Amino acid sequence: MILVLLGTQDRQFTRLLDAVAAWADAAAHTGAEIGVRNGEAEDIVVQSGYTDYSHPLMKIIPFIDRGDYATLISRADIIITHGGASSIISGVEAGKPVVAAARLAEYGEHQNDHQIQLVDEFEKRGHIIALREMDGLPALIERARGFKPQPYKSSRDAIARAVAEFIDAG
């Protein structure tokens, strides 16, 4: 199963879901291996938050309670997520391959571009695969199938210092 997490940000992130939809449509249309697991089409479950979206190949759930969230994380083969720290860490702590895309202010997806730094840092540490160009998603999904994330060790204090320094510098 592919789990797509958009978090609880109150802004739309249709750009990521459009990329997932294009990948799913191509897989369904061509019957190629992409989007197929053990000879069957993969389930795509989307936690959409406030993003209004529908697609026939996606099961879209706006908000998921904590128990169902943990179950979906454990069942997921690949997690595709926005660049929110909690969503990324949930997947990485579970040892799942995570593909993360930053919400960008220029598209009205967030009030600033802090998710770029989060995604870059998690990728630099070997925890995730960063999705920077939406049309690159199919290749990154294939890469994720064999990706073994580096174990996550909380750096809460170091991150808090880095965030404070970033804020002070700005």
Residue pairs with C-beta under 8 A, 6 or more apart in sequence:
1 42
1 43
1 44
1 45
1 72
1 75
1 76
1 77
2 20
2 42
2 43
2 44
2 45
2 76
2 77
2 78
2 79
2 80
2 141
3 45
3 46
3 47
3 72
3 73
3 75
3 76
3 78
3 79
3 80
4 16
4 17
4 20
4 44
4 45
4 46
4 47
4 58
4 79
4 80
4 81
5 47
5 79
5 80
5 81
5 82
5 84
5 87
5 90
5 91
6 13
6 16
6 17
6 46
6 47
6 48
6 49
6 51
6 81
6 82
7 47
7 49
7 81
7 82
7 84
7 86
7 87
8 49
8 50
8 63
9 49
9 50
9 82
9 84
9 103
9 109
9 110
10 49
10 50
11 50
11 103
11 108
11 109
11 110
12 50
12 51
12 52
12 108
12 109
13 49
13 51
13 82
13 103
13 109
14 51
14 53
15 101
15 107
15 109
15 134
16 80
16 82
16 101
16 131
16 134
17 46
17 48
17 51
17 53
17 55
17 58
18 134
19 101
19 131
19 134
19 135
19 137
20 44
20 46
20 58
20 80
20 137
21 55
21 57
21 58
22 135
22 137
23 34
23 35
23 137
23 138
23 141
24 35
24 44
24 55
24 57
24 58
25 57
26 32
26 34
26 35
26 138
27 34
27 35
27 36
27 41
27 42
28 35
28 41
28 57
34 138
34 141
34 142
35 41
35 42
36 42
37 77
41 57
42 77
43 59
44 57
44 58
44 59
45 58
45 59
45 61
45 72
45 76
46 53
46 58
46 59
46 60
46 61
47 61
47 62
47 63
47 64
47 69
47 72
48 60
48 61
48 62
49 62
49 63
50 62
53 60
54 60
64 72
69 90
73 79
73 90
73 91
73 94
73 96
74 94
76 91
76 94
76 96
77 96
77 97
77 145
78 96
78 97
78 98
78 99
78 141
78 144
78 145
79 87
79 90
79 91
79 96
79 97
79 98
79 99
80 98
80 99
80 100
80 101
80 131
80 137
80 141
81 87
81 88
81 91
81 98
81 99
81 100
81 101
82 100
82 101
82 102
82 103
82 115
83 100
83 101
83 102
83 103
83 115
83 116
83 118
83 119
84 115
84 118
85 118
87 100
88 98
88 100
88 118
88 119
88 122
88 127
88 128
89 152
91 97
91 98
91 128
92 98
92 122
92 127
92 128
92 149
92 152
93 152
95 149
95 151
96 149
97 129
97 144
97 145
97 147
97 148
97 149
98 122
98 127
98 128
98 129
98 144
98 149
99 128
99 129
99 130
99 131
99 137
99 140
99 141
99 144
100 119
100 122
100 123
100 128
100 129
100 130
100 131
101 119
101 130
101 131
101 132
101 134
102 113
102 115
102 116
102 118
102 119
103 109
103 110
103 115
104 110
104 113
104 115
104 116
105 111
105 112
105 113
117 166
119 128
119 130
120 130
122 128
122 130
123 129
123 130
125 150
126 149
126 150
127 149
127 150
127 152
128 149
129 140
129 143
129 144
129 147
131 137
131 140
